[in-house]
Amino acid sequence: MSALPPQAEFDLHCDRYRAEHAASIRASGEDVDFFAGYKAADALRLAEMAGLAVRDMLDFGSGVGNAVAPLREAFPQARLTCLDVSARSLEASRRKHGDDNAYVPYDGQTLPFAPASFDLAFAACVFHHIPHEDHVALLAQIRASLRPGGLFVLYEHNPWNPLTRQAVANCPFDENAVLISAPVMAGRLRAAGFAPVTREYRMFFPRALAALRPLERFLKALPLGAQYVLGGCA
């Protein structure tokens, strides 16, 4: 196990993050951008289901900016704020995507935003890097940063999927990851005050079986998908 704090750990992986990520998901037959787009499309779908007009959105744990372009495409009228503990990752994202987005460093403890700053907060596979005992307090901070009726969309790896566990085990920047099941994570959102909390399992079929992906909407209750998405209303 690495003794590095999260800031230093992700600074260390910044330059090779995409290559390491791509290697870990090779068995899926898809690339990093496919999964980022998949998640942003889910965020849009859940926002539309909630009748939410998104003016300001937060990418919590934005890293090197994998989700920036898909989120901007899904929510073209919204202002995007990228937050991360890794200053090098934020700078890499800024170089790639420009200054149309806000890039905010995070100390890993206190969100640097006024209450009710965002309509939508988005976190893609971030919380398995955060000590579990800190989750509820941090989720409460995220909820406070949302406007009334705002939405938090959280993606995580499904530890009940053996291929997911293998991918995480083979990923260098997931060395210290501790996976969280969907029921446990949903309970933490509720403990932080989100209600209601929706839960769906996602990503059932690799690229070789892409023709079956339209069936996923019928499988979302089955805990077999590679990842899951939670939607929590503030």
C-alpha angles and dihedrals in degrees: 000000000000118000092204119117115244093258093056094038094057093040085058093052097039099099094048100031097112093046092049091046092049092050092051094053097040092114090064091063090227133103133235094264093055092059093044090053092047091055095046090051089053090051090053092047093050092046091052091048088054091049088238123163105207115212099152126026136181126215100203110204092008095172115180090349105264091151098041099091095041092048092048089050093048094046105028095167096050130097111234125214118193116205126187143150091227113081091189091054092050091051091049089052092048091051091051101040104027133226100302087099129060116243114202126182116226126210092208092245115060127031107233096221136103117246116276095020099137142043094202133026120191129192121180115196095325106121096068085068093054122081106261094228088063097052102091095047091047092046088052089055091051090049090051090052090058125086117241107286091020122143135232115202113195127185122193139168114264108236090198091068111085094205090053091052090051092050092050092047090053096047115096096208090051092059091116097034119134109195122222126210118235095245091052094047092046089053090053091053090052091048088054091054103263113144132207103020118194124201131199133168114224144187104041101159131055121223091269088065097037091129087071095054094097085068092064093088088066093048102050093109093055113095092223103093120111091242140010135219126214125195117201124186119214 
